[in-house]
């Protein structure tokens, strides 16, 4: 199993719907997780970080961490066409010296 | 404006040539990083530096070299030893020396193409 895995998609949702992006991780990462959004040809930008079990909300975004099942997810409520991008899940490695990125999930929100 | 700048935005190189990518930040950040991104792939760490005059190899350092003579600057040289250098290169920085739990700020990237 790779350290951080994501379904590459594309995930297609209609405008106004909830988009659910998932990421699983192995025992080879630590317990710090990050979600980045990357528009085509641009650099990633941080959406959320999460370190503790449970939910963390920021506006339309909610990150969820389940350590027992080793997954972290990102929910986007009231999805907008401007949310169409690739979403990268990242985890800190056990040494705390690097971020390990998944391959990203492409989200397409149709109007 | 504070931020991270990378130049050039697009770079073309002939096989066998070394090329240097620039990364400058005026955020007074201690730590800086270089990543490589290939189409449909996540980011892979090439090198990182947490203080001036010190840097560490990442997962894919072979064929690359860096220097950190100034806090603001972290140039990356892609050498002829790098077998497949065509990729999107991203530079990032974080405020302190507390590693990756700090928010990483990314530059706009340099797209390198080997002809």
Contacts between the chains, C-beta under 8 A, distances in Angstrom:
chain1	res1	chain2	res2	distance
A	4	B	42	7.6
A	8	B	40	6.8
A	32	B	100	7.1
A	32	B	101	5.5
A	42	B	108	7.2
A	42	B	109	7.5
A	43	B	90	5.6
A	43	B	106	3.9
A	43	B	107	6.3
A	43	B	108	5.6
A	43	B	109	5.1
A	44	B	43	7.2
A	44	B	90	7.5
A	44	B	106	5.5
A	45	B	106	7.1
A	46	B	103	5.4
A	46	B	104	6.8
A	49	B	101	7.8
A	49	B	103	7.4
A	51	B	101	7.8
A	88	B	42	5.8
A	88	B	43	7.2
A	90	B	42	7.7
A	90	B	43	7.8
A	92	B	99	7.4
A	92	B	100	4.8
A	92	B	101	6.6
A	96	B	99	4.8
A	96	B	100	6.7
A	96	B	101	7.7
A	97	B	48	7.4
A	97	B	56	7.0
A	97	B	99	6.6
A	97	B	100	7.5
A	98	B	45	5.0
A	98	B	48	7.3
A	98	B	58	6.1
A	98	B	59	7.1
A	98	B	100	6.7
A	99	B	43	7.6
A	99	B	45	7.1
A	99	B	100	4.9
A	99	B	104	7.1
A	101	B	42	3.3
A	101	B	43	4.5
A	101	B	44	7.4
A	102	B	42	5.3
A	103	B	40	6.5
A	103	B	41	5.5
A	103	B	42	4.8
A	104	B	40	7.8
A	104	B	41	7.9
A	104	B	42	5.8
